[in-house]
Amino acid sequence: MHPLWKQYGEMARKIGDHDGMDFLMVLRLAYCLQNGLPLDQNVYDLASWSCLCELSEKSVRNHSTPMEIPDFTRGAWKTTPPLGDLSVDPETIGLV
């Protein structure tokens, strides 16, 4: 189990949607922004998430035909290093 789930999972399930995942993503985003850390998401993640609406509409117009999500990284995701430490100090963001 990921340390963020261990530390904030119960709170996340009570507060956030999608079984708490939205809460944890926003928590980590706020922590990174408040502490000058690089974000866990990048422009390629944004492009992948943003294309889903268009691809969903296209799929529906074509009788639910599966649509391939483009690889905006052109394969670079395969060699991208892991994010590393994703911890959150609760005192830094006022959760204590």
N, C-alpha and C positions, 0 to 999 in steps of 0.2 A: 504494500500500500504506500502510495506517495506521501511524503511528509506533510504536504499541504492538506491532504485528505485526513491524515491522522490528527493534525492540529485544528483544522477548521471545518471538517466534514459535517459534523452535527449542526453547527451554526449555519453552514452553507445550505444544508437541506431545509432548514426552517425558513431561511430568508430568501434564497434564490430560486430561480426557475431551472428547468432541465436537471432536476435532482441535485441542485446546488452548484452545478458547473459554471453557470453565469456568474454567480457570486464570487467563486474562486478566481475566475478570469479577471473580473473587475478589481478584486482585491489585489491581485498580483500586478495588474496594470497601474493602479494607484500607487502601490508601493514603489514600483520602478520609477514612475514619474516624480514622486516626492523625494526619492533618494538619488536621482541622477544616474540611474542604471539603464543599460540598454533594454529595450522592450523585448518581450518574448516573441512577438509577432514581427513580421517584416512585410515589405511591399508585395512579396509573392504570396504570402498568406492572404493578404487583403484581396489580391486579384482572384485567387481561387475561391474565396468566400463570396466575392461580389458577382462572379459569373454564374452562380447557382440559380439565381432568379431567371436569368435569360435562358439558361439551359433547361430549367424546369418548364418554362413556357413553351419552348421549342419541343420538348418531349410530349407535352400535353397536346399540342397542335398536330403531332405526328402519332397519335394513338398510343401514347406512353412508351414510345421507342426509347431505349436507353441512350443517354448522351455521354460522351466521353468528356471528362474534365481536362482541359488543356494543362500541360506541364509548363507553366510559366517560367520555371527555372531551367528548362532545357536539360534536365537530368542532374543539375547541380545539387538537388536535395539529397542525392545519394551519398554525397561526400561532405555535407554540412555537418560540422561537429555538434554534438549534443549541447543543449542549453546549459547544463551544469546545475549549479545550486539555484533552486527556485524557492528558497525559503522566504518567509516574511517575518520581520520583527514586529510583533503586535504593538509594542510601545511606540514605534515610529509612526504608526498610522492611527493611533488612538483607540485600539481595541482592548486595551488593558485598563 
